[in-house]
């Protein structure tokens, strides 16, 4: 059981090696990288290529670790007791299973995605140490030990918004997805737009990578934004010739709103173009 990439996801050799190493070690794979580099998509593609169910846990700033295990719905139980419902006698009726419980109880091995773990409180990773290490947890309300039947393959993504605890990092296999170089990006675009004309692809990549090199950008355009931009170029039937005057010293690229996502970067780019034209 090895991940060798997929027809819809361009995985570099070091990324495939990291996935398979985490599977061999039976440790969570912690994946970091710029937004838009395919961290979340990786878990989805691994699950699809290995034929495993995928369970996704998208973390928010208010997410608590307990929610990944289970939640006790005391409010519903109180309401049912006031209505005289018979089910109120069994507290198990009010236990809501979390993603990890579902994965532990699955008859087949699953892939679990804990997405953007750095969005939660700093204690969130520490609160999952024992569960991810031993693959078990205790339900105090029902006095039941939930132990994994099949150890899931766990992917954890982070955008590096905050540092993760050392104790948590020790239990993970780590991989940083580097931003794709031009050749890798060409392969990624080819997966999504297999019939794209070579000239348009060449010019679009030149614009994209030159834009990323503009000094002072608050947010550099990502892979997903490049794909959106190419989709718009095709929808508007914009030819490659329209991208020839491509560097930041001569013109703003058409439909640049797909690449630049805040007003500071747009104003910066416009100022650079204005200064370049005045210096000619």
N, C-alpha and C positions, 0 to 999 in steps of 0.2 A: 504494500500500500504506500505508494509514493506519489507526490504531486509533481507533475511534469509540465505544468502550465495548461492552458486551454485555448481553443480556437478564438475565444472572445476576450482573452486577457493576456497581455504580453508581460510575461514574468522573466526577469533577468535571472541568469544562473545563480547569483548569490541569494536572490530572494527565494528561489526554489530550494536551495540548500538550507536556508534558514527554516522554511516550513517543515522540511523533512527532518531536520535536526530536532525541532521542538516536538514533533510527533515521536521520534525515537526516545527522547529524554522524558517524554510524558510531562512536559512543562508548558505553561501558557506561553504563547508567542506574543511578545510586546512589540508592536509595530509603531514606529514614529516616522514622521516625514511631513513635508509641506502639505497644507490642505489641497485636495485635488489630485494627489499622487496615487490614488487607488487603494488606500489602506482598508477602508470598509469593504470595497469590492473584492478584495483579496479573499476574505472569509467566505463570501458568497460563491466565488469561483472555485475555491478548494472544496466546499461542500458539494457543489454540482459535479466537479470532476471526479470526486471519490464516491459519489452516489450516496451521500449522507444527508439526513435532515439538518436544516440550519435553524438555530434558535438565536434571535437577536435581542440584545438588551441595550437600548440607546440611552446613555446616561445624560442626565440634566443636572443643573446646579442644585436642584432640590432632591435628587435621587439619594436614597439611603441604601446601604448594602443589604439590609434586611429584606428589601423588596425583591432582590434577586433570589432569595431563598423562599420566603413565603410571607404573607400578611394575614393577620387575624382581623376579620371584619366584625368588630364588636358592635358597630352601629346597626348593622343588619340583624345581628342576633338580638339586640335590645328591642328593635322594632317587631321582630317576629314573636318575641316573648309577650309583648303587649297585645299582639293579635291572637295569641294562644296557639301558634303554629307548633305542630308536633316535632318538626325537624330541629327545634331549638334545643332538644335534649342531647343531641350529638354535636359537640363543638367542632367536630371535623367538617361539618357542613359549612362552616364559616372560615375555613382555612383556604386562602387563595394561593395556589402554587406559583412560585416565581420561575424564572428561566432556568436557574440551576437545578431546582427540584425537578422540573420537566426533563432536563438532560440526564440527571442521575437516575430517574425512574424509567428512562427509555430502554426498551428491549434491544435496540440497535445503537451503535455508536453514533453520536451526533457531533456537529460542529457548533460551538457556542461563540458568539461575537459579543464582547463587552466593548461598546463603541464610545470613544471619547471619554475615557475614564478620568482624564484630568479636568473635566468640567465640574466634577463633584467636589465635596468637601475633602480636605486633606486627609481626614481619617478614613475615608471610604476604602482605599486600597488595603489599609491595615485590617479593616473589619472583615475582609475576605481572605486573609492569609490562611487561616486554618482550613476553611472550606475548600479552597483551591489546592491546598497542599495534601490534605487527607481525603478529599473527595467525599466528605460526609458532613452532616450537621444534625442538630437535635431540635425537634419540635416540642417545645415545653408545654404547649397547650394540650397536645395529645400524647405526650410522653413517648414519642416515636423517634427512632434514629433513622435518618434517611441516608443511605449509603449508595454510591454510584454502582449500578450494575455493569455499565460499560463506561470507562473513563473517557469523557468527551475531549475533543480537540478544541482548545480554547484560544481564541484570538482576542487580544486586547489592543485597542488603538489609542493613540494619544497625539494631540497637536502641540504638546510641549507648553501648554499654558501655565502649568505649574510643575514643580519638581515632585517626583514620586518617591515614597519612602524607600530607604535602602533595603529594609527587610523584605519589602515587596519585590524590589528589583532582583534580589538574590534568587527568588523563586521563578523567575521568568527567563526565557531565552529572548534576547533582544535583537531586533533588526531595524536599521534606519533605511527607509526607501529614499535613495538619492533621486534628485530631480532628473528625469530622463535626458540623455544627450540627444543630439539631433537625429542620429540614426535610430535610436530606440523610439523616439517620438514619431519618426516616419512610419515605423512598424505599427505603433499604436493607432495612428490616423488611418493606416491602411486597413486595420481590423474594422473600423467604424465606417470608413468610406472606401470600399475596395475599388470602386470605379473612378476615383478622383484623378483628374488629369495631372500628370507629373509636373507640368509647369506651374499650375496653381498650387500644388502641394509645396513645391520648392519655394515659391514666393511667399506663401503663407507662413512657412516655417522661418524664413528669413525675418519677416516682420515680427513674428512672435518672439524669437530669441533676441532680436535687437531691442525690442520693447522691454524685455526682462532685464536687460543690461543698463537701462536708463538709470543713472544715479539719483537716489532720493525718492524712488517710488515707495509709497506706503504699503501697497500690496501688489506684489508681482503676479501677473496672470498665471494661472495654473493649467494643467492638462485639460481638465474639464472645460475650462473657459476657451481654450484653443478649439476644442471640438465644437462647442457652441458657435464660435465665430465662423468656423468653416461651414457649418450647417447653414448659417445665415448668408454667407457668400454664395453658396449654391442656390439657396432659395431666391436670392435677389439677382442671380445670374451675373455676378460681378466677375469680369474676366481677370486673368492673371496680369494683364497689362496695367490694370488699375492699381496694382500693388507694386509696380516697378519703382516708383519714387517712394521707397519704403523706409529709409532710415529716418531717425528722429530729427535730423537736421533739415528735412525737406517738406514733409507733409504728415498730417494725422491720418492713420489708416482708416479706410471706410468701415463703418459699423464698429468703431472702437469701443462703444459702450458694452460690448460683449467681453472685452479684455480689461478695461479699466473700470473699477467698481467703486470709486469714490471721487468726490469733486476735487480733492487736493491733487490726486494723480493726474486728472484731466487738465487742471490748471497748470501743473508743472510741465506736462507734455506740451501744452499750447505755448507756454513761455519759451521752452526750448526751441520750438519750431519758429517762433517769432524772432528770437535772437539769431538763429541760424540764417534766416532769410535776410535780416538786416546786415549780417556780416559778409554777405556775398558781394 
